[in-house]
Amino acid sequence: MASAEDRRTISLGIALPAFCGMVALLVLLLPGEVPEAGRAVAVFAGLGAVSLLAEALQRRLPRLRPLVVPLAAGGLLFAIYSALSLVIPWVLPEDREWTILGLDRRLFGYTWEGVWQGLASPLLSDLLQAVYTSFYLFPFLLGLRWARRRDWPTLFQGVDRVIVGFLISYCGYLLVPTRSPYAFVHYATALPSHGLQPFLHERLISTSWTKRDCFPSGHVMMSSYIAWLCWCRDRAWFRLFGPWALLTAAATLYLRYHYLVDVVAGLLFSAVWILASERLWGRFRDLPRPGEAPA
């Protein structure tokens, strides 16, 4: 079993409840702005309470910690993301699509047609859609790998770092509510596909209640951050996660899920979060390995 030092996590006991409390307080401070304010406050208060109960459970039943911490934190993270649809874009009701689109063109001269039109193909569309969708599976597989190796310091601290990183990206959605280009920009042609791309796309948008979640690109921010975690602790899997992060960045643009500004912001947020998380928790690469005593 993990030592007490290894089990110090903040996701369930601090980060997730604090974010829920912040959103609930924000709604209360903006009377009349959020159409379903009472429901939104109740939902976020409930999610915060569930997080605290999960924290109490993992402390009371130490043998279940490797199961409770990642699964409860991951499930609550998705629930919070979905619940943000109750408050976005009402907190700042002015959409930012035209602003972001203008920045793309003024800063980078970027248009989808100028970069991707000549590269579009059914195979590329289906491949990149599969990569984009796998974003929700790969972190789970990585956590399972660390759990099977009984690398508890890496697992528990990795969960904390990833959960807080996602919550930071959610703050961006609150401040810059923006629809994806596919839902806002008129394109002359649909993406070519053998059938996989539209199938996976429909599954994604039907399960995602929060529709104004472009800035920053959470896919880019967290895939690059997770690749960095692998570089620090698991070089074998970095050979998989490094190319995955690069393909994910390409997929967000090719599939019209994000503007180029979102991707650049995602990379900048990731770099800042790497520096900040190293200051908060210490060097990730220096955590004790399985069987080693803490330094």
C-alpha positions as CSV (number, residue, x, y, z in Angstrom):
1,M,0.0,0.0,0.0
2,A,1.0,3.6,-0.5
3,S,2.5,5.5,2.4
4,A,0.7,8.4,4.0
5,E,2.9,10.8,2.2
6,D,2.0,9.3,-1.2
7,R,-1.7,9.6,-0.5
8,R,-1.8,13.4,0.1
9,T,-4.2,14.4,-2.7
10,I,-6.0,17.7,-3.2
11,S,-8.4,16.8,-6.1
12,L,-11.4,15.5,-4.1
13,G,-10.9,17.5,-0.8
14,I,-9.8,20.9,-2.2
15,A,-9.6,21.5,-5.9
16,L,-13.0,20.2,-7.1
17,P,-15.1,21.5,-4.2
18,A,-13.4,24.9,-4.4
19,F,-14.1,25.2,-8.1
20,C,-17.8,24.2,-7.5
21,G,-18.0,26.7,-4.7
22,M,-16.5,29.4,-6.9
23,V,-19.0,28.8,-9.7
24,A,-22.0,28.7,-7.2
25,L,-20.8,32.0,-5.7
26,L,-20.4,33.6,-9.1
27,V,-24.0,32.7,-9.9
28,L,-25.2,34.2,-6.6
29,L,-23.3,37.4,-7.2
30,L,-25.0,37.9,-10.6
31,P,-28.7,37.9,-9.7
32,G,-30.9,37.7,-12.7
33,E,-28.1,36.9,-15.2
34,V,-28.3,33.1,-15.1
35,P,-31.7,31.9,-16.2
36,E,-31.7,28.8,-14.0
37,A,-29.7,30.2,-11.1
38,G,-31.2,28.1,-8.4
39,R,-30.7,24.9,-10.3
40,A,-27.1,25.9,-11.1
41,V,-26.2,26.7,-7.5
42,A,-27.8,23.4,-6.4
43,V,-26.0,21.3,-9.0
44,F,-22.6,22.8,-8.2
45,A,-23.2,22.6,-4.4
46,G,-24.2,19.0,-4.9
47,L,-21.1,18.1,-6.9
48,G,-18.9,19.8,-4.3
49,A,-20.6,17.7,-1.6
50,V,-20.1,14.5,-3.6
51,S,-16.4,15.3,-4.0
52,L,-16.0,15.8,-0.2
53,L,-17.8,12.5,0.4
54,A,-15.5,10.7,-2.0
55,E,-12.5,12.3,-0.1
56,A,-13.9,11.0,3.2
57,L,-14.4,7.6,1.7
58,Q,-10.9,7.3,0.4
59,R,-9.5,8.3,3.8
60,R,-11.8,5.9,5.7
61,L,-11.0,2.9,3.4
62,P,-7.3,3.2,2.5
63,R,-7.4,0.0,0.4
64,L,-9.8,1.6,-2.0
65,R,-7.8,4.8,-2.5
66,P,-6.2,3.7,-5.8
67,L,-9.7,3.1,-7.2
68,V,-11.6,5.9,-5.6
69,V,-9.3,8.8,-6.2
70,P,-8.9,8.6,-10.0
71,L,-12.4,7.3,-10.8
72,A,-14.2,9.8,-8.5
73,A,-12.1,12.7,-9.6
74,G,-12.4,11.9,-13.3
75,G,-16.2,11.4,-13.0
76,L,-16.7,14.6,-11.1
77,L,-14.5,16.5,-13.6
78,F,-16.8,15.4,-16.5
79,A,-19.9,16.2,-14.4
80,I,-18.6,19.7,-13.7
81,Y,-17.8,20.2,-17.3
82,S,-21.3,19.2,-18.3
83,A,-22.9,21.4,-15.6
84,L,-21.0,24.5,-16.9
85,S,-23.7,24.6,-19.6
86,L,-26.0,26.0,-16.9
87,V,-23.8,29.1,-16.5
88,I,-21.9,29.5,-19.8
89,P,-22.4,31.9,-21.5
90,W,-24.7,33.7,-19.0
91,V,-21.8,34.8,-16.7
92,L,-20.4,36.8,-19.7
93,P,-23.2,36.7,-22.2
94,E,-21.3,38.2,-25.1
95,D,-19.9,35.5,-27.4
96,R,-16.3,35.9,-28.5
97,E,-16.4,34.1,-31.9
98,W,-15.9,37.1,-34.1
99,T,-13.0,38.3,-31.8
100,I,-11.2,35.0,-31.9
101,L,-11.8,34.6,-35.6
102,G,-10.4,38.1,-36.2
103,L,-7.3,37.4,-34.2
104,D,-6.7,34.2,-36.2
105,R,-6.6,36.2,-39.4
106,R,-4.8,39.3,-38.1
107,L,-2.1,37.6,-36.0
108,F,-1.5,34.5,-38.0
109,G,-3.2,34.9,-41.4
110,Y,-4.9,31.6,-40.6
111,T,-7.9,30.3,-42.4
112,W,-9.0,26.6,-42.6
113,E,-9.2,26.7,-46.4
114,G,-5.7,28.2,-46.6
115,V,-4.0,25.4,-44.5
116,W,-6.2,22.3,-44.8
117,Q,-8.2,22.4,-48.0
118,G,-5.5,20.8,-50.1
119,L,-4.8,18.1,-47.5
120,A,-8.3,17.0,-46.7
121,S,-9.1,13.4,-47.4
122,P,-11.4,10.7,-46.0
123,L,-8.6,8.8,-44.4
124,L,-7.1,11.9,-42.7
125,S,-10.5,12.9,-41.4
126,D,-11.3,9.5,-39.9
127,L,-7.8,9.2,-38.4
128,L,-7.8,12.6,-36.8
129,Q,-11.3,12.2,-35.5
130,A,-10.3,8.9,-33.8
131,V,-7.3,10.7,-32.3
132,Y,-9.4,13.6,-31.1
133,T,-11.9,11.2,-29.5
134,S,-9.2,9.1,-27.8
135,F,-8.4,12.2,-25.6
136,Y,-11.0,10.8,-23.2
137,L,-9.5,7.3,-23.1
138,F,-5.7,7.8,-23.0
139,P,-5.5,9.5,-19.5
140,F,-7.5,6.6,-18.1
141,L,-5.1,4.1,-19.7
142,L,-2.2,5.9,-18.3
143,G,-3.6,6.0,-14.8
144,L,-4.4,2.2,-15.1
145,R,-0.8,1.6,-16.1
146,W,0.6,3.5,-13.1
147,A,-1.9,1.7,-10.8
148,R,-0.8,-1.7,-12.1
149,R,2.8,-0.8,-11.5
150,R,1.8,0.2,-7.9
151,D,3.4,3.6,-8.6
152,W,1.2,5.4,-6.1
153,P,3.2,8.7,-5.9
154,T,2.9,9.1,-9.6
155,L,-0.7,8.1,-9.8
156,F,-2.0,10.3,-7.0
157,Q,0.0,13.3,-7.8
158,G,-0.6,12.9,-11.5
159,V,-4.3,12.9,-10.8
160,D,-4.0,16.1,-8.8
161,R,-2.0,17.8,-11.5
162,V,-4.3,16.8,-14.4
163,I,-7.5,17.6,-12.5
164,V,-6.3,21.1,-11.5
165,G,-5.1,21.7,-15.1
166,F,-8.5,20.9,-16.5
167,L,-10.2,23.2,-14.0
168,I,-7.9,26.0,-15.1
169,S,-9.0,25.4,-18.7
170,Y,-12.7,25.6,-17.5
171,C,-12.0,29.1,-16.1
172,G,-11.1,30.1,-19.7
173,Y,-14.4,28.8,-20.9
174,L,-16.2,31.0,-18.3
175,L,-14.2,34.1,-19.2
176,V,-14.1,33.6,-23.0
177,P,-17.3,31.7,-24.0
178,T,-16.8,30.8,-27.6
179,R,-18.5,28.3,-30.0
180,S,-16.4,25.9,-32.1
181,P,-15.8,27.0,-35.7
182,Y,-17.8,24.0,-37.0
183,A,-20.9,25.5,-35.3
184,F,-20.2,29.1,-36.3
185,V,-18.2,29.4,-39.5
186,H,-19.8,28.6,-42.9
187,Y,-17.7,26.1,-44.8
188,A,-18.3,25.4,-48.5
189,T,-17.7,21.7,-48.1
190,A,-18.1,19.1,-45.4
191,L,-15.1,17.1,-44.3
192,P,-14.5,14.0,-46.5
193,S,-14.9,10.7,-44.7
194,H,-15.5,7.0,-45.0
195,G,-18.1,7.3,-42.2
196,L,-16.1,7.2,-39.0
197,Q,-15.6,11.0,-38.7
198,P,-19.3,12.0,-38.7
199,F,-20.2,9.0,-36.5
200,L,-17.7,10.0,-33.7
201,H,-18.4,13.7,-34.1
202,E,-22.1,13.1,-33.5
203,R,-21.4,11.0,-30.4
204,L,-19.1,13.7,-29.0
205,I,-21.4,16.7,-29.5
206,S,-24.4,14.7,-28.3
207,T,-22.7,14.0,-24.9
208,S,-21.2,17.5,-24.6
209,W,-23.7,19.9,-23.1
210,T,-21.2,22.7,-22.8
211,K,-21.0,24.2,-26.3
212,R,-18.9,27.3,-25.7
213,D,-15.7,25.7,-24.6
214,C,-13.1,26.8,-27.2
215,F,-10.7,29.1,-25.3
216,P,-8.2,27.7,-24.5
217,S,-8.1,24.4,-26.2
218,G,-8.4,21.9,-23.4
219,H,-7.5,19.1,-25.7
220,V,-4.2,20.8,-26.6
221,M,-3.4,22.0,-23.1
222,M,-3.9,18.7,-21.4
223,S,-2.7,16.3,-24.1
224,S,0.6,18.2,-24.1
225,Y,0.7,18.4,-20.3
226,I,0.1,14.7,-20.0
227,A,2.8,14.0,-22.6
228,W,5.1,16.0,-20.4
229,L,4.2,13.9,-17.4
230,C,5.1,10.8,-19.4
231,W,8.4,12.4,-20.4
232,C,9.2,12.9,-16.7
233,R,8.1,9.5,-15.4
234,D,7.4,7.0,-18.2
235,R,9.6,7.4,-21.2
236,A,8.2,4.2,-22.8
237,W,4.7,5.7,-23.0
238,F,6.0,9.1,-24.0
239,R,6.7,7.4,-27.4
240,L,3.0,7.0,-27.6
241,F,1.8,10.2,-25.9
242,G,4.2,12.6,-27.6
243,P,2.9,11.9,-31.1
244,W,-0.6,11.6,-29.7
245,A,-0.4,15.2,-28.4
246,L,0.9,16.5,-31.7
247,L,-1.8,14.8,-33.7
248,T,-4.4,16.1,-31.2
249,A,-3.3,19.6,-31.8
250,A,-3.6,19.1,-35.6
251,A,-7.0,17.4,-35.2
252,T,-8.5,20.3,-33.3
253,L,-7.8,22.6,-36.3
254,Y,-8.4,20.2,-39.1
255,L,-11.7,19.0,-37.7
256,R,-12.8,22.6,-37.1
257,Y,-13.2,22.2,-33.3
258,H,-10.9,25.1,-32.5
259,Y,-9.4,28.4,-33.8
260,L,-5.7,28.7,-34.1
261,V,-5.7,31.2,-31.2
262,D,-7.3,28.5,-29.0
263,V,-4.5,26.1,-29.9
264,V,-1.7,28.7,-29.2
265,A,-3.4,29.6,-25.9
266,G,-3.6,25.9,-25.0
267,L,0.1,25.5,-25.5
268,L,0.9,28.6,-23.5
269,F,-1.5,27.5,-20.7
270,S,0.2,24.1,-20.7
271,A,3.7,25.6,-20.4
272,V,2.6,27.9,-17.6
273,W,0.9,25.0,-15.8
274,I,4.1,22.9,-16.1
275,L,6.1,25.6,-14.3
276,A,3.4,26.4,-11.8
277,S,2.7,22.7,-10.9
278,E,6.4,22.1,-10.4
279,R,6.5,25.0,-7.9
280,L,3.3,23.7,-6.1
281,W,4.2,20.0,-5.9
282,G,7.9,19.9,-6.6
283,R,9.6,18.1,-9.5
284,F,7.4,15.4,-10.8
285,R,10.4,13.4,-12.1
286,D,11.9,13.3,-8.5
287,L,8.9,11.5,-6.9
288,P,10.0,8.1,-5.4
289,R,9.7,5.1,-7.6
290,P,7.8,2.0,-6.6
291,G,9.7,0.4,-3.6
292,E,11.7,3.5,-2.9
293,A,11.5,5.5,0.3
294,P,10.5,9.2,0.0
295,A,13.5,11.5,-0.1
